[in-house]
Amino acid sequence: MDPLKTITVEAQDSTEILSLNRPDALNAVTPEMIDELTAYFSGLGDRLATRVIILRGNGWAFCAGAELGSEAFSAPGSGRAQRQLRIQQRYSQLIRLMRSCPQPIIGLVHGAACGAGFSLLLACDVRFATPEARMNAAYIRVGVGGCDMGSGYLLPRLIGLSVASELLLTGRFLGAERAKAVGLVSDIVAAERLLETGLEFAAEMARASPMGLRLTKQSLNALIDAPGLDAALMIEDRQQVILLETQDHQEAVAAFRQRRDPFYSDQ
């Protein structure tokens, strides 16, 4: 396997810390970074011993967005629309992989999270921010549509259509305080405690049974688009029946009764 050039991966127990690693460029997204992230998230389904992912940025910012001068923008000429669509789909596929991977993703945002960086943040399951964090859907400010890399789908579901429309139609920046007020981030923590907070939250999630954690993320993805209460209840009912048949359910009940921590086998 070729050495990673634009990201780093560090394992801590059952959590992996995935860091965007172009600090001199404020972690701007390039096709090379997209390809490395795509390979990483594509492989998570085969690595279930990894329970939780923390996504962060090295250096002064989470991610300043797509690098405008990169090969992500196809050269003019015949067939440009087709070439550009292929590039666009390379980028958007990453969001699909993030949402469908079995592991919940904790996003840690400091500094700027703009454009593509904002979309990466939206694709996380839980987000924490430092007080100086600033984020925006910058797409519309560079002459393209405000909905890109899942922002038009994810943002309204996270914060509601009205505020999402405000942000997507203007590219307006959202500071940490308002991001917390509208429910986009769970909490605001000091910069020096950001990673610690992420690891603590990952450890809390890892107290759940492995399959229970995976199916909860899967169910939430399905339930957000469920056509009604009946469909939602059917999804939940089936999830619970499956989990009730696991050894880990029996272990969790025994641990609760014996007032000890459970020891899960993912069986």
C-alpha positions in Angstrom: 0.0 0.0 0.0 1.3 3.4 -1.0 2.1 5.8 1.9 -0.6 8.3 2.7 0.2 11.8 1.5 -2.8 13.9 2.4 -4.3 12.2 5.5 -3.0 10.4 8.6 -4.6 7.6 10.5 -3.9 6.8 14.2 -5.5 4.0 16.2 -6.5 4.5 19.9 -8.1 1.4 21.2 -11.2 0.8 19.0 -11.2 4.4 17.7 -9.3 5.7 14.7 -8.3 9.3 14.4 -8.4 10.4 10.8 -6.7 13.7 10.2 -6.7 15.8 7.1 -3.0 16.5 6.6 -2.3 19.4 4.3 -1.8 22.0 7.1 0.2 24.4 4.9 -2.8 24.6 2.6 -5.4 24.7 5.4 -6.2 21.1 4.5 -7.8 22.2 1.2 -9.3 19.2 -0.6 -7.5 17.9 -3.7 -8.4 14.9 -5.9 -5.5 13.1 -4.3 -7.0 13.7 -0.8 -10.4 12.6 -2.1 -8.9 9.4 -3.4 -7.1 8.7 -0.1 -10.3 9.4 1.9 -12.4 7.2 -0.5 -10.0 4.3 -0.1 -10.1 4.7 3.7 -13.9 4.8 4.0 -14.3 2.1 1.4 -12.3 -0.3 3.6 -14.1 0.3 6.9 -16.8 -2.3 6.3 -14.1 -5.0 6.5 -12.6 -3.6 9.7 -15.3 -3.9 12.2 -12.9 -4.0 15.1 -12.7 -0.2 14.5 -15.8 1.0 16.3 -15.7 4.8 15.9 -14.0 7.3 13.6 -12.8 10.8 14.6 -12.4 13.2 11.7 -10.2 16.3 12.3 -7.8 18.6 10.6 -4.1 19.1 11.3 -2.8 22.7 11.6 -4.8 25.9 11.8 -8.0 24.8 10.2 -10.3 21.9 9.7 -10.6 22.3 6.0 -10.7 25.5 3.8 -12.6 23.8 1.0 -11.6 22.5 -2.4 -8.3 23.7 -3.8 -9.5 25.9 -6.7 -6.4 25.5 -8.7 -6.3 21.7 -8.6 -7.1 19.2 -11.3 -10.6 19.0 -9.8 -11.5 21.5 -12.5 -11.5 20.1 -16.0 -9.8 21.9 -18.8 -12.0 23.7 -21.4 -12.8 21.9 -24.6 -14.9 19.3 -26.2 -16.4 16.8 -23.6 -15.7 19.1 -20.6 -19.1 18.5 -19.1 -18.6 14.7 -19.2 -15.1 15.0 -17.7 -16.2 17.4 -15.0 -19.1 15.1 -14.1 -16.7 12.2 -13.5 -14.6 14.4 -11.2 -17.7 15.7 -9.4 -18.9 12.2 -8.8 -15.5 11.3 -7.3 -16.0 14.0 -4.7 -19.7 13.3 -4.0 -19.1 9.5 -3.7 -17.0 10.2 -0.5 -20.1 11.7 1.2 -22.0 8.5 0.4 -19.3 6.4 1.8 -19.1 8.4 5.0 -22.8 8.1 5.6 -22.9 4.4 4.8 -19.8 3.2 6.7 -20.7 1.1 9.7 -18.8 3.3 12.2 -20.2 6.5 13.6 -18.0 9.5 12.7 -17.2 12.3 15.2 -16.3 15.6 13.5 -13.9 18.0 15.3 -13.9 21.4 13.8 -11.5 24.2 14.5 -10.8 27.2 12.4 -12.4 27.2 9.0 -14.7 24.5 7.6 -15.7 25.8 4.2 -17.2 24.4 1.0 -16.0 20.8 0.7 -14.8 20.9 4.3 -18.3 22.0 5.4 -19.7 19.0 3.5 -17.3 16.6 5.2 -18.4 18.0 8.5 -22.1 17.5 7.6 -21.4 13.9 6.7 -20.3 13.2 10.3 -22.7 11.8 12.8 -21.8 14.1 15.7 -19.8 17.4 15.7 -17.9 19.4 18.3 -16.4 22.8 17.6 -13.9 25.2 19.2 -15.1 28.8 20.0 -13.3 30.3 16.9 -14.7 27.7 14.4 -16.3 29.2 11.4 -18.1 27.3 8.7 -19.9 27.9 5.4 -21.2 26.4 2.3 -18.9 28.5 0.2 -19.9 27.0 -3.2 -22.3 29.7 -4.2 -19.6 32.3 -3.6 -17.5 30.9 -6.4 -20.2 31.0 -9.0 -21.7 27.5 -8.7 -24.8 26.2 -6.9 -25.0 26.3 -3.1 -25.9 22.6 -2.9 -22.8 20.4 -3.4 -21.3 17.2 -1.9 -24.5 16.5 0.0 -25.0 19.9 1.6 -28.5 20.3 0.0 -29.6 17.0 1.5 -27.8 16.9 4.8 -28.0 20.5 6.0 -31.9 20.8 6.0 -32.2 17.5 7.9 -29.7 18.7 10.5 -30.9 22.3 11.1 -34.2 22.7 9.3 -35.0 24.1 5.8 -35.2 27.8 6.8 -31.7 28.2 8.3 -30.3 25.8 5.7 -31.7 27.9 2.9 -30.2 31.0 4.5 -26.8 29.4 4.5 -26.9 27.7 1.1 -28.4 30.7 -0.8 -25.8 33.1 0.6 -22.7 31.2 1.6 -22.9 33.1 4.9 -20.6 32.0 7.7 -21.8 30.3 10.7 -19.9 30.8 13.9 -19.6 28.2 16.7 -22.2 29.8 19.0 -24.9 29.8 16.3 -23.9 26.4 15.1 -24.6 25.1 18.5 -27.8 27.1 18.8 -29.2 25.6 15.6 -28.1 22.1 16.5 -25.3 21.6 14.0 -22.7 21.0 16.7 -23.3 19.3 20.0 -21.0 21.4 22.1 -18.3 24.1 22.0 -15.0 23.1 23.7 -11.6 24.8 24.1 -9.1 24.0 21.4 -6.8 22.2 23.7 -9.6 19.9 24.7 -11.1 19.2 21.3 -9.4 15.9 20.6 -9.8 14.8 24.2 -13.6 15.6 24.0 -13.8 13.5 20.8 -12.0 10.6 22.4 -14.2 10.7 25.5 -17.3 10.7 23.3 -15.9 7.8 21.2 -15.3 5.8 24.4 -18.9 6.5 25.5 -20.2 5.2 22.2 -17.9 2.1 22.5 -19.8 1.2 25.7 -22.6 0.1 23.4 -22.5 -3.4 21.8 -20.7 -3.4 18.4 -23.6 -4.5 16.4 -26.0 -2.3 18.3 -23.9 0.7 17.5 -23.6 -0.2 13.8 -27.3 -0.8 13.4 -28.3 2.4 15.2 -26.3 4.4 12.7 -27.9 2.4 9.9 -31.4 2.8 11.3 -31.0 6.6 11.7 -30.0 6.9 8.1 -33.1 5.0 7.0 -35.5 6.6 9.5 -34.6 10.2 8.5 -36.3 9.4 5.1 -39.0 7.0 6.4 -42.3 7.8 4.7 -44.2 7.6 7.9 -44.4 6.3 11.5 -45.5 2.8 10.4 -42.4 2.4 8.2 -40.2 3.8 11.0 -41.6 1.4 13.6 -41.1 -1.6 11.3 -37.4 -0.7 10.8 -36.9 -0.3 14.6 -38.8 -3.5 15.4 -36.6 -5.6 13.0 -33.4 -4.0 14.4 -34.4 -4.9 18.0 -35.4 -8.5 17.1 -32.0 -9.0 15.5 -30.1 -7.6 18.4 -32.1 -9.5 21.0 -30.8 -12.7 19.5 -27.1 -11.7 20.0 -24.8 -12.9 22.7 -23.8 -9.3 23.3 -27.4 -8.5 24.4 -27.2 -11.3 27.0 -23.8 -10.0 28.1 -25.1 -6.5 28.4 -28.1 -7.6 30.6 -25.8 -9.7 32.8 -23.3 -6.8 33.2 -26.1 -4.5 34.1 -27.4 -6.9 36.8 -23.9 -7.5 38.1 -23.0 -3.8 38.1 -19.9 -4.3 35.9 -18.7 -3.3 32.5 -19.8 -5.6 29.7 -17.3 -7.6 27.7 -18.5 -7.7 24.1 -17.6 -10.4 21.5 -19.6 -9.0 18.6 -21.5 -12.2 18.5 
